């Protein structure tokens, strides 16, 4: 049986999970400590219970503060739910791989750096930067040249060539913007 | 695989937390905006009846404490799971019955430390020109491992060429060593940041 190529890994939502888990841990411990204090001493720890009870007693459900707090909770809840349900972005840009048991990908940052390096090679380019969007590689080059009419074509060809060499599964349309700046 | 388990766990954890917040917040919001009638909306959040009930029902605090401890334990477990690695420490390799150079041949299979293979593959790739650093490790099942190669290359290197060398030489050697021509392999390429003023001016 031939082993199939491993799938390109996707994000694992570790940051969100760690933040939510730490907050839940803190909230759980805090609630437990307060509840035990209340059970044993009849009053909470470092909190003015009568004042809080009085405050809650005086505010009605339609208080703007209650509405605002509820709205914040609802939005956070909805956001977490979307984060959980929506598919995570792939962590790599997949490249065509002829070997059936192998998968190859390049990090998005790596992709834009190697494309920028390709643009940098063109005569007259002093600095190049590539931003990857959905299917586009927006290239910005800085040149000291006054007459740089030929630059966009040359840069575009070099970047397109580098993209073709890397052979990503989903290609990029190369766009070039030239900015003139004296060194 | 372990990582997939962690990823799935994170999704479930976030979804459950989000759902609880959404339901609780949504209920308060609806009541606050008068969805259950204006009489309910004008009522205090904490009524005298509720205060009286809590004063007489002392055990409620034990229940709250228990729920708090449970949430804390689950959250702690959730945090620890993030540290789980999918790294494989040993491999099972099918060996020929006639092989004489293998020490502990048991029913034609042998145990290998995974580190030996990944170190060998890593140091081989490290020698290729244009390669900055390599991180090689194995994941998956001991009898069906996956080779993972994280390779950082110089910004100006001929990436396709390095790729070809990795596949044709390092990966091919690993496959020969394990006698698995179809060893699942994941190559993850990164391009290093250009070092200061290493660019060629006109």
Interface residues (C-beta under 8 A of the other chain):
Chain A: X2 X3 X4 X5 X6 X9 X10 X12 X13 X14 X16 X17 X18 X20 X21 X22 X24 X25 X27 X28 X29 X30 X31 X32 X33 X34 X35 X36 X38 X39 X53 X56 X57 X58 X59 X60 X61 X62 X63 X66 X67 X69 X70 X71 X72 X73 X74 X75 X76 X77 X78 X79 X80 X81 X82 X83 X84 X85 X88 X92 X95 X97 X99 X100 X101 X102 X103 X104 X105 X106 X107 X109 X110 X111 X113 X114 X116 X117 X120 X121 X123 X124 X126 X165 X166 X167
Chain B: X3 X6 X7 X9 X10 X11 X12 X13 X14 X15 X17 X18 X19 X20 X21 X22 X23 X24 X25 X26 X28 X29 X31 X32 X33 X34 X38 X40 X41 X42 X43 X44 X45 X46 X47 X48 X51 X58 X61 X62 X64 X65 X66 X67 X68 X69 X70 X71 X72 X73 X74 X75 X76 X78 X79 X82 X144 X146 X153 X155 X156 X158 X159 X160 X163 X167 X171 X180 X182 X183 X184 X185 X186 X187 X188 X189 X190 X191 X192 X193 X194 X199 X200 X201 X202
